[in-house]
Amino acid sequence: MNNITPYSSPHYFIYLLILLLPIIIGLWFGKRFKIYDFFATVVILITAFFGGNMKQGISLIFYILFEMVVIFTYRAYRKKYNNFWVFTLFVILAIVPLVFVKLDPLLNNATISLFGFMGISYLTFKSVEIVMESRDGVIKELKPFEFVRFLLFFPTITSGPIDRFKRFQKDVLNVPSRDEYVELLHSGVNKLMKGLLYKFIIGYFFGTLLLPKIEILTLSYRGQTPLGLSWALVAYMYVYSMYLFFDFAGYSLFAVAISNFMGIKTPMNFNAPFKSKNIKDFWNRWHMTLSFWFRDFIYMRLMFTIIKHKWFKSRVTIANLGYVTLFLIMGFWHGETWYYIVYGIFHALAMITNDAWLRLKKRHRKSIPSNKFTHAFAVFLTFNVVCFSFMIFSGILDKLWF
């Protein structure tokens, strides 16, 4: 049996819902079967990581053990001391496995990715959050079992959404009332149906039926026009953007739906991102748990450090530096190839430009019109800017130019 990627086919949900049935029945009657929850998690992890190639499963075990050592060593230290550089060291240690995995393709070293397994990025976000919130005093108590349960919550293990420990812990320690659980079931069914539509119908149409054909047409212009530019590339930009959204949003809906069936209110990842009126609004709607994680644990902390040490006086300069740092890190997180880095820089420049426009608009609010037509144009412009960035992100230019 090969490893089974979660939510990869409609058949997966039949077996998954059968596995979840005792959990659903228990919650319906006001009981949370913790032992069965653990059993269900083990079954899903075995099928996803130990089904055929056990390398991913072994890597997952090593990763969990490593992160437990890092986090509980830091928490023991934090009870008596609070040195910034020690804290920084433990944050770095928490991301070391992910750095190894990201460097693997760059160095072409088969041994460096000991921790290489599906979903390592999202588990690392959770681990780093626990280190940071342990320092802040937000997480008062943490048991090894609670840490493992948080990391290995199977509906979200491979691609998020990224939950926060305190929010997750509140849900998992409480059993919803009958009325609350009926609402969760209703919400879960709606999200599951919507996810099936997004991923297996609309996403399939754009990603499997259209995208390969348009990519072939796009690449046929390589060497035939300046930089290989063509209307086919424009079509590729829009089709890839639609595929990226519906495929990923469909997956996220599955994760939230299954969480709801288990009595957990996992946060949503998307909120009509293509209705955004500017690029900042877009990042408040697109992959929200990731963008909020980067905002809370990187951007805001960097802003606080710069202001505290008075490295720069201008708040505009500070904000712009924060954008560049934030989106460069996000670009490198996706991978070390040039188009991911350019994607990050592009969004940093878009955020800087957007802030400059908003400042100008605020100073000249009487002379700059604001109505439904300007709003519609703002949505149209933002949509095209985002689609252009996704075209960069897709790597099609790398194939076209190199």
Secondary structure, 3 states (H helix, E strand, C coil): CCCCCCCCCHHHHHHHHHHHHHHHHHHHCCCCCHHHHHHHHHHHHHHHHCCCCCHHHHHHHHHHHHHHHHHHHHHHHHCCCCCHHHHHHHHHHHHHHHHHHHHHHHHCCCCCCCCCCCCHHHHHHHHHHHHHHHHHCCCCCCCHHHHHHHHCCHHHCCCCCCCCHHHHHHHHCCCCCHHHHHHHHHHHHHHHHHHHHHHHHHHHHHHHHHHHHHHHHHHCCCCCCHHHCCHHHHHHHHHHHHHHHHHHHHHHHHHHHHHHHCCCCCCCCCCCHHHCCCHHHHHCCCCHHHHHHHHHHHHHHHHHHHHHHCCCCCHHHHHHHHHHHHHHHHHHHHCCCHHHHHHHHHHHHHHHHHHHHHHHHHHCCCCCCCCHHHHHHHHHHHHHHHHHHHHHHHCHHHHHHC
